[in-house]
Amino acid sequence: MNALMNTYNRVDLAFERGEGAYLITAEGRRYLDFTSGIAVTALGHCHPHLVKTLQEQGAKLWHTSNLFRVPGQEKLAQRLTDASFADAVFFGNSGAEALECGFKLIRKYHDDFGDPNRYKVIAFEGSFHGRTLATLAAAGNEKYLKGYAPNVEGFEQVPFGNLNEVRARITPETAAILIEPVQGEGGMRAANAQFLKDLRTVCDEFGLLLMFDEVQCGMGRTGKLFAHEWAGVTPDLMSTAKAIGGGFPLGACLATSKVAAAFGHGSHGSTFGGNPLAMAIGNAVMDVMLAPGFLDNVSKLGRHLDKRLADLLKRFPQVFAEARGIGLIRGLKCAGSNADVVDQARAKGLLLVSAADNVVRLLPPLIATEAELDQGIDVLAEIAAQAKAA
């Protein structure tokens, strides 16, 4: 009998420790980890700099609450704003919290500086923004909404990549447009750069805010610190989380000064958000990601993965129909069952995670080597060869 709530369909597999790109069971079996905790452990498992930082900060101070200054917050916020479009940051503990902060900021901004009647957010089909009531409503996925009616009001979805549908949905009540530059849960679909530029134009035309959800695709995974940088587009606010803490719970909502000005004392808050322990680790992650050559190497690894995936598709078109994504946030659309591919890969020592549209996600850590990427692709080729021979 298990005392846990029955919310997860877990694989009957547990790990005792991790080393870089590998997870290791108590029995000593090693698994190449292409899940990275669903894009969380971007610097691999037990990265020496993160471990050292955790040990040192853990021996000094964990939590004070936001009744007092937290110098680590000030340092991490400055580093994030220096490296992005933003002027101000709010720290929470997760991606969903970062989105919730953004939703509140959108409404507060229009209430304070625009039209108080504006509150609706246009989002996109196939998106995933979290498990709170508001983030579920933003995504609009019936699979996750079932049983939680009435849905939170103020969100509607349009087809991903369809600018005409976006324009058609804008009303005097529309406040913002929300998009993941690369959809993770929704099937690893990357938005076209021109589409993101067009969304910026539309927002400027109608007085809307543009919000990017980079909880999964941000923090170096595409070869730039944030995925939208490839399109040269500046949002008004953005959520990020997952990799920003390298495995420690941490999320952030970034905004321009114009938008952030809507928040004053008491407008928003978090008991645990931005605690000294989380900030120390967040700064340690930034130490690594902002080091000269780090993001260039991620791009190099992404190009290597491009070649290997292209070869895989050429050799086994009857098994893998399409490669998606960018950098080290990639997906393979399967001709058969993606669940079967995930199961077979795990049996061969490769950990993958599924996504919508019959896609398997490949999310290797950003510190992986070309040899480790090759090892993962070789497993997929072995699975495909067996399927072809069957």
Secondary structure per residue as TSV (DSSP state, phi and psi in degrees):
chain	resnum	aa	ss	phi	psi
A	1	M	-	360.0	131.2
A	2	N	-	-109.9	129.7
A	3	A	-	-81.3	-2.1
A	4	L	S	-75.8	145.6
A	5	M	-	-63.1	146.5
A	6	N	S	-86.1	61.2
A	7	T	-	-100.3	-12.8
A	8	Y	-	-123.6	135.4
A	9	N	-	-90.2	76.9
A	10	R	-	-76.4	146.6
A	11	V	-	-74.5	141.8
A	12	D	S	-78.5	70.8
A	13	L	-	-153.4	133.0
A	14	A	-	-131.4	151.2
A	15	F	-	-119.5	145.7
A	16	E	S	-97.7	-33.0
A	17	R	E	-157.8	169.3
A	18	G	E	-136.6	150.4
A	19	E	E	-140.8	108.3
A	20	G	B	58.8	-117.6
A	21	A	T	-88.9	9.3
A	22	Y	E	-122.2	145.5
A	23	L	E	-111.3	144.8
A	24	I	E	-131.6	130.6
A	25	T	-	-79.8	169.6
A	26	A	T	-62.4	-25.3
A	27	E	T	-84.5	-5.0
A	28	G	-	95.7	3.7
A	29	R	-	-77.1	133.8
A	30	R	E	-99.8	137.0
A	31	Y	E	-122.8	130.7
A	32	L	E	-75.0	121.6
A	33	D	E	-97.4	100.1
A	34	F	S	-101.9	22.4
A	35	T	S	-103.3	-33.5
A	36	S	H	49.7	40.5
A	37	G	H	60.6	33.8
A	38	I	H	61.5	60.7
A	39	A	H	68.2	26.3
A	40	V	T	-97.7	-54.2
A	41	T	-	-82.1	64.5
A	42	A	T	-65.7	-25.4
A	43	L	T	-99.0	20.0
A	44	G	-	78.6	-176.9
A	45	H	B	-91.2	133.5
A	46	C	T	56.7	47.3
A	47	H	-	-59.3	129.5
A	48	P	H	-54.9	-40.0
A	49	H	H	-68.0	-38.9
A	50	L	H	-69.6	-40.3
A	51	V	H	-63.1	-45.6
A	52	K	H	-61.4	-43.2
A	53	T	H	-64.0	-43.4
A	54	L	H	-60.9	-44.2
A	55	Q	H	-65.6	-43.0
A	56	E	H	-69.2	-46.2
A	57	Q	H	-70.9	-35.1
A	58	G	H	-62.4	-26.2
A	59	A	T	-86.6	-5.6
A	60	K	T	-110.3	-58.1
A	61	L	-	-163.5	129.8
A	62	W	-	-101.4	-49.4
A	63	H	-	-147.3	138.7
A	64	T	-	-131.2	-16.7
A	65	S	-	79.0	171.4
A	66	N	T	-91.5	21.2
A	67	L	T	-71.1	-18.4
A	68	F	S	-128.7	162.6
A	69	R	-	-63.1	142.8
A	70	V	-	-122.4	99.2
A	71	P	H	-53.9	-34.4
A	72	G	H	-62.3	-32.5
A	73	Q	H	-63.5	-46.2
A	74	E	H	-61.9	-40.2
A	75	K	H	-67.3	-47.4
A	76	L	H	-68.3	-39.5
A	77	A	H	-61.3	-42.3
A	78	Q	H	-64.1	-39.9
A	79	R	H	-66.9	-39.6
A	80	L	H	-67.4	-42.4
A	81	T	H	-70.7	-36.8
A	82	D	H	-61.9	-29.8
A	83	A	T	-99.6	8.2
A	84	S	S	-145.5	-172.6
A	85	F	S	-73.7	-18.5
A	86	A	-	-81.5	162.1
A	87	D	S	-117.2	-16.3
A	88	A	E	-150.3	153.2
A	89	V	E	-136.3	140.7
A	90	F	E	-116.2	132.3
A	91	F	E	-102.9	132.2
A	92	G	E	-126.5	-152.5
A	93	N	S	-118.9	-4.8
A	94	S	S	-160.4	170.9
A	95	G	H	-67.2	-41.8
A	96	A	H	-60.1	-40.0
A	97	E	H	-65.0	-37.7
A	98	A	H	-64.6	-39.0
A	99	L	H	-66.5	-44.8
A	100	E	H	-59.1	-41.2
A	101	C	H	-59.3	-43.8
A	102	G	H	-63.1	-41.2
A	103	F	H	-62.3	-43.9
A	104	K	H	-64.1	-40.3
A	105	L	H	-65.3	-39.3
A	106	I	H	-59.5	-48.5
A	107	R	H	-67.4	-42.0
A	108	K	H	-65.9	-38.4
A	109	Y	H	-59.9	-49.7
A	110	H	H	-68.7	-33.0
A	111	D	H	-66.6	-37.3
A	112	D	H	-84.6	-42.3
A	113	F	H	-120.5	-10.7
A	114	G	S	-122.2	-122.7
A	115	D	-	-112.3	116.2
A	116	P	T	-59.5	-17.2
A	117	N	T	-78.3	-9.9
A	118	R	-	-86.3	121.2
A	119	Y	-	-149.3	-11.8
A	120	K	E	-83.4	145.6
A	121	V	E	-119.1	127.8
A	122	I	E	-90.1	122.5
A	123	A	E	-121.4	-167.3
A	124	F	E	-129.8	144.9
A	125	E	T	-60.3	139.9
A	126	G	T	88.0	0.3
A	127	S	-	-81.5	164.0
A	128	F	-	-143.7	125.6
A	129	H	-	-125.3	0.2
A	130	G	-	136.7	-175.5
A	131	R	S	-114.3	4.6
A	132	T	S	-75.8	167.5
A	133	L	H	-60.7	-40.4
A	134	A	H	-71.4	-42.4
A	135	T	H	-69.3	-31.7
A	136	L	H	-64.6	-42.6
A	137	A	H	-64.7	-35.3
A	138	A	H	-63.2	-40.0
A	139	A	H	-77.5	-36.5
A	140	G	T	72.0	20.0
A	141	N	-	-80.7	115.6
A	142	E	H	-60.1	-29.9
A	143	K	H	-58.8	-40.7
A	144	Y	H	-91.6	-20.9
A	145	L	H	-83.3	-22.7
A	146	K	T	-56.8	126.8
A	147	G	T	95.9	-3.9
A	148	Y	S	-118.4	21.9
A	149	A	-	-66.4	152.5
A	150	P	S	-78.4	146.5
A	151	N	-	-68.0	148.6
A	152	V	-	-61.8	130.3
A	153	E	S	-77.8	150.8
A	154	G	S	113.6	8.4
A	155	F	E	-130.8	140.7
A	156	E	E	-144.0	156.2
A	157	Q	E	-119.9	146.3
A	158	V	E	-127.6	162.4
A	159	P	-	-59.0	138.1
A	160	F	T	-63.1	124.3
A	161	G	T	89.1	3.2
A	162	N	-	-103.3	99.0
A	163	L	H	-69.6	-34.7
A	164	N	H	-61.4	-40.4
A	165	E	H	-66.6	-37.5
A	166	V	H	-59.4	-51.5
A	167	R	H	-60.7	-38.2
A	168	A	H	-68.0	-24.3
A	169	R	H	-89.1	-10.2
A	170	I	-	-72.8	129.2
A	171	T	-	-130.9	175.1
A	172	P	T	-61.4	-13.6
A	173	E	T	-94.1	-6.6
A	174	T	E	-72.1	132.6
A	175	A	E	-111.6	-31.8
A	176	A	E	-161.1	165.2
A	177	I	E	-119.7	133.8
A	178	L	E	-120.8	129.8
A	179	I	E	-149.8	145.2
A	180	E	-	-87.5	120.2
A	181	P	S	-57.0	-31.7
A	182	V	B	-132.1	117.0
A	183	Q	-	-72.9	127.5
A	184	G	S	-91.6	-72.6
A	185	E	T	-57.0	-31.8
A	186	G	T	-78.9	3.4
A	187	G	T	118.3	20.1
A	188	M	S	59.1	41.0
A	189	R	-	-91.8	124.9
A	190	A	B	-93.2	131.0
A	191	A	-	-68.2	140.4
A	192	N	-	-63.4	138.2
A	193	A	H	-57.2	-40.2
A	194	Q	H	-65.5	-35.5
A	195	F	H	-63.1	-42.7
A	196	L	H	-63.7	-39.0
A	197	K	H	-63.7	-40.9
A	198	D	H	-65.5	-36.4
A	199	L	H	-63.6	-38.5
A	200	R	H	-62.4	-42.6
A	201	T	H	-62.2	-43.7
A	202	V	H	-63.0	-44.1
A	203	C	H	-61.0	-42.3
A	204	D	H	-65.7	-38.1
A	205	E	H	-65.7	-39.2
A	206	F	H	-105.0	4.4
A	207	G	T	72.7	32.7
A	208	L	-	-99.7	161.3
A	209	L	E	-95.2	144.6
A	210	L	E	-108.2	121.2
A	211	M	E	-118.9	129.9
A	212	F	E	-103.3	136.4
A	213	D	E	-100.4	104.1
A	214	E	-	-114.7	36.1
A	215	V	T	-62.1	-43.5
A	216	Q	T	-97.9	-37.3
A	217	C	T	-91.0	-7.0
A	218	G	-	-88.1	-173.1
A	219	M	T	58.5	54.4
A	220	G	T	87.1	-8.3
A	221	R	T	-66.6	-25.2
A	222	T	T	-95.9	-3.9
A	223	G	S	104.3	-8.1
A	224	K	S	-121.9	161.7
A	225	L	S	-58.9	-40.2
A	226	F	S	-129.0	140.5
A	227	A	G	-61.6	-35.4
A	228	H	G	-66.7	-14.6
A	229	E	G	-61.6	-28.5
A	230	W	G	-61.9	-29.2
A	231	A	G	-91.0	-8.5
A	232	G	T	66.0	32.3
A	233	V	-	-108.2	140.5
A	234	T	-	-108.1	116.6
A	235	P	-	-81.7	176.3
A	236	D	S	-93.5	-29.3
A	237	L	E	-156.0	161.4
A	238	M	E	-155.1	142.8
A	239	S	E	-104.5	142.0
A	240	T	E	-146.0	157.0
A	241	A	-	-167.0	-135.7
A	242	K	G	43.1	-97.1
A	243	A	G	-67.8	-15.6
A	244	I	G	-63.4	-23.1
A	245	G	G	-107.7	0.9
A	246	G	T	58.9	18.9
A	247	G	T	123.0	-15.0
A	248	F	S	-93.4	137.0
A	249	P	-	-58.8	118.4
A	250	L	-	-162.3	135.0
A	251	G	E	-141.8	160.6
A	252	A	E	-148.8	143.0
A	253	C	E	-112.9	120.8
A	254	L	E	-105.9	143.7
A	255	A	E	-151.0	158.1
A	256	T	-	-71.8	163.0
A	257	S	H	-62.5	-34.3
A	258	K	H	-58.6	-44.6
A	259	V	H	-79.5	-43.0
A	260	A	H	-62.3	-23.3
A	261	A	T	-62.3	-16.9
A	262	A	T	-70.7	-23.0
A	263	F	-	-90.1	127.9
A	264	G	-	-123.6	-172.9
A	265	H	T	-56.8	126.3
A	266	G	T	88.0	-4.4
A	267	S	S	-67.4	-32.0
A	268	H	S	-158.6	163.3
A	269	G	-	-172.8	171.3
A	270	S	-	-157.9	129.7
A	271	T	S	-65.7	-49.2
A	272	F	S	-90.2	-21.4
A	273	G	T	-57.3	129.4
A	274	G	T	73.5	25.6
A	275	N	-	-67.7	158.7
A	276	P	H	-56.1	-35.3
A	277	L	H	-67.8	-46.7
A	278	A	H	-62.3	-39.8
A	279	M	H	-68.2	-37.0
A	280	A	H	-61.8	-43.2
A	281	I	H	-72.5	-39.1
A	282	G	H	-59.4	-40.8
A	283	N	H	-67.9	-33.7
A	284	A	H	-66.0	-39.7
A	285	V	H	-60.2	-43.8
A	286	M	H	-65.5	-34.5
A	287	D	H	-52.9	-44.7
A	288	V	H	-75.2	-48.1
A	289	M	H	-69.4	-29.4
A	290	L	T	-91.5	-1.0
A	291	A	S	-64.7	143.0
A	292	P	T	-53.4	129.5
A	293	G	T	90.4	-13.3
A	294	F	H	-63.6	-54.1
A	295	L	H	-68.0	-32.4
A	296	D	H	-60.7	-38.7
A	297	N	H	-69.4	-35.7
A	298	V	H	-61.4	-42.9
A	299	S	H	-61.9	-40.2
A	300	K	H	-62.6	-43.4
A	301	L	H	-62.9	-37.9
A	302	G	H	-62.8	-40.4
A	303	R	H	-66.2	-38.1
A	304	H	H	-64.0	-41.6
A	305	L	H	-66.2	-36.0
A	306	D	H	-53.1	-49.3
A	307	K	H	-63.8	-43.3
A	308	R	H	-66.8	-38.1
A	309	L	H	-70.3	-38.8
A	310	A	H	-61.3	-41.7
A	311	D	H	-65.7	-39.3
A	312	L	H	-62.6	-43.7
A	313	L	H	-65.1	-38.6
A	314	K	H	-65.7	-38.8
A	315	R	H	-79.2	-32.3
A	316	F	-	-133.6	59.8
A	317	P	T	-65.8	-21.7
A	318	Q	T	-78.3	-10.2
A	319	V	T	-110.5	-44.6
A	320	F	E	-118.7	118.9
A	321	A	E	-90.3	-26.5
A	322	E	E	-163.9	143.6
A	323	A	E	-105.5	140.0
A	324	R	E	-132.4	167.0
A	325	G	E	93.9	-168.4
A	326	I	E	-151.4	149.8
A	327	G	T	60.7	-123.6
A	328	L	T	-113.1	29.8
A	329	I	E	-122.0	91.2
A	330	R	E	-125.5	158.5
A	331	G	E	-141.4	150.5
A	332	L	E	-121.0	118.6
A	333	K	E	-79.2	125.6
A	334	C	E	-93.6	144.7
A	335	A	S	-76.3	-33.3
A	336	G	S	-100.3	-145.1
A	337	S	-	-83.1	124.6
A	338	N	H	-67.2	-31.1
A	339	A	H	-62.9	-37.6
A	340	D	H	-64.6	-40.7
A	341	V	H	-63.4	-43.0
A	342	V	H	-61.3	-43.8
A	343	D	H	-65.7	-43.7
A	344	Q	H	-66.9	-38.6
A	345	A	H	-63.8	-43.2
A	346	R	H	-61.5	-39.4
A	347	A	H	-62.6	-25.2
A	348	K	T	-98.6	7.7
A	349	G	T	91.5	17.1
A	350	L	E	-119.8	126.5
A	351	L	E	-99.0	123.4
A	352	L	-	-127.1	167.2
A	353	V	E	-131.6	142.0
A	354	S	E	-83.7	168.0
A	355	A	E	-145.7	175.8
A	356	A	T	-66.5	169.0
A	357	D	T	63.4	31.4
A	358	N	T	60.0	40.6
A	359	V	E	-109.0	144.1
A	360	V	E	-105.5	135.5
A	361	R	E	-90.9	137.4
A	362	L	E	-113.2	109.3
A	363	L	-	-128.3	64.5
A	364	P	-	-66.5	155.9
A	365	P	-	-63.7	153.4
A	366	L	T	-71.5	-11.7
A	367	I	T	-97.1	8.0
A	368	A	-	-62.0	157.1
A	369	T	-	-98.2	163.9
A	370	E	H	-59.5	-36.0
A	371	A	H	-63.6	-37.3
A	372	E	H	-72.0	-37.2
A	373	L	H	-62.1	-43.1
A	374	D	H	-60.8	-41.2
A	375	Q	H	-59.3	-43.1
A	376	G	H	-65.8	-44.2
A	377	I	H	-66.8	-35.0
A	378	D	H	-62.7	-37.2
A	379	V	H	-63.5	-44.0
A	380	L	H	-63.9	-37.7
A	381	A	H	-65.2	-38.4
A	382	E	H	-64.1	-41.6
A	383	I	H	-62.9	-45.3
A	384	A	H	-63.9	-40.3
A	385	A	H	-63.7	-39.8
A	386	Q	H	-66.4	-38.5
A	387	A	H	-66.5	-39.2
A	388	K	H	-66.1	-36.0
A	389	A	H	-78.0	-20.5
A	390	A	-	-69.5	360.0
